[in-house]
Amino acid sequence: MAVTFGEKLRSWRTSRHFSQLGLAAEAGVSQRHISFLETGRAKPSREMVIHLAAALNVPLRQRNELLDCAGFAPAYRERSPDDNAMRQIHDVLERLLAAHDPYPAYIVDRLWNLVAANEVATRVMAMALPPEADPAIFGGNVVRLMLHPDGARHAVVNWEAVAGEMLRRLARDVADQPGDEALAELLDEAQTYLAEFGPGLLAETAPSAEELLIPIVLSTPIGELETFTTIATIGAPHDDTLEELRIETLLPATDEAEQMLRKIAAG
């Protein structure tokens, strides 16, 4: 049986921890109207669907799903990589990645699939994998590369801490995007890789009050490389594919790491 708009709206409202009254105040509509929409006693206009989705900070992809449930056409496009506008955006992103040199930088989509990377990021990722690793196992996915038993485990000195933080981030992504089955499946897959460590891994690797950031410490042929990760997104996108892209940069945590990255970038 198809999910109704009212059911979707209620799901998003509860996931965002809004009462009907709270959402009504946030959106500037009456609580009675919210109640009628959720029970199906009232039908929303296209504008109301978009307005409520914005009030709930629903991602663009899921806003299209809300519109579909209400009987309206999508408002946000999902362009193919061959689209002219998308090629232009990717050219800009490639220049952005190149500008991060000598620091590793890469772009992932909502499912943590690698979209693009600068040269030094490619070299650092190659260092993280065992020589006998089959890249096809990871499918260009950063979660698999880091958590899969045949992935980067051997090279990341503080792997359990990094794995725990990655799992927490992935769980937050799933919580922020209820109904995204592909994302939930990725979380399930990640949890299978970590099953051997038991349920205590997240608690044991949670940062303490004194730890502002969890570094990634990578064992390389030229020494231990200690970095921190920063994450950026594209501002004000009107395309769901663009909204889901994240630019991740590894910044040196020490002067020694700075020199190592410059050496790696120089080849």
Long-range contacts (C-beta under 8 A, 24 or more apart in sequence): 2-69, 3-69, 4-40, 4-69, 5-37, 5-40, 5-43, 5-44, 5-49, 5-66, 5-69, 5-70, 6-37, 6-38, 6-39, 6-40, 7-38, 8-65, 8-66, 8-69, 8-179, 9-34, 9-37, 9-38, 9-52, 9-66, 10-38, 11-178, 11-179, 12-53, 12-56, 12-58, 12-62, 12-66, 12-178, 13-38, 13-56, 15-175, 15-176, 15-178, 16-56, 16-57, 18-56, 23-52, 23-55, 23-56, 26-55, 27-51, 27-52, 27-55, 43-70, 44-70, 46-70, 46-72, 46-75, 50-75, 59-176, 59-177, 59-240, 59-243, 59-244, 60-237, 60-238, 60-239, 60-240, 60-243, 61-110, 61-180, 61-240, 61-243, 61-244, 62-177, 62-179, 62-180, 64-240, 65-179, 76-238, 76-239, 76-240, 77-238, 77-239, 77-240, 78-239, 78-240, 78-241, 79-239, 79-241, 86-239, 86-241, 89-242, 90-116, 93-245, 93-247, 96-247, 97-121, 97-247, 100-249, 101-265, 102-261, 102-262, 102-264, 102-265, 102-266, 103-249, 103-250, 103-251, 103-252, 103-261, 104-227, 104-249, 104-250, 104-261, 105-247, 105-248, 105-249, 105-250, 106-142, 106-247, 106-248, 107-245, 107-246, 107-247, 107-248, 108-142, 108-245, 108-246, 108-248, 109-241, 109-244, 109-245, 109-246, 110-173, 110-177, 110-180, 110-183, 110-244, 111-141, 111-182, 111-183, 111-186, 112-141, 112-142, 112-143, 112-170, 112-186, 113-139, 113-140, 113-141, 113-142, 114-140, 114-141, 114-142, 115-245, 119-265, 120-261, 120-264, 120-265, 121-250, 123-264, 123-265, 123-267, 124-218, 124-220, 124-225, 124-250, 124-264, 127-155, 127-218, 127-220, 127-221, 127-264, 128-152, 128-155, 128-156, 128-218, 129-155, 130-154, 130-155, 141-186, 143-170, 143-186, 143-189, 143-190, 144-189, 147-190, 147-193, 147-194, 148-193, 149-193, 152-218, 155-218, 155-219, 155-220, 156-216, 156-217, 156-218, 156-219, 157-217, 157-218, 157-219, 157-224, 158-214, 158-215, 158-216, 158-217, 160-197, 160-201, 160-204, 160-205, 161-205, 161-214, 162-214, 162-216, 163-194, 163-201, 163-205, 164-201, 164-202, 164-204, 164-205, 164-206, 165-205, 165-207, 165-214, 166-190, 167-191, 167-194, 167-201, 167-202, 168-202, 168-206, 215-253, 216-250, 220-260, 220-264, 222-260, 222-263, 222-264, 223-256, 223-260, 225-257, 225-260, 225-261, 226-252, 226-253, 226-254, 226-256, 226-257, 227-251, 227-252, 227-253, 227-257, 227-261, 228-253
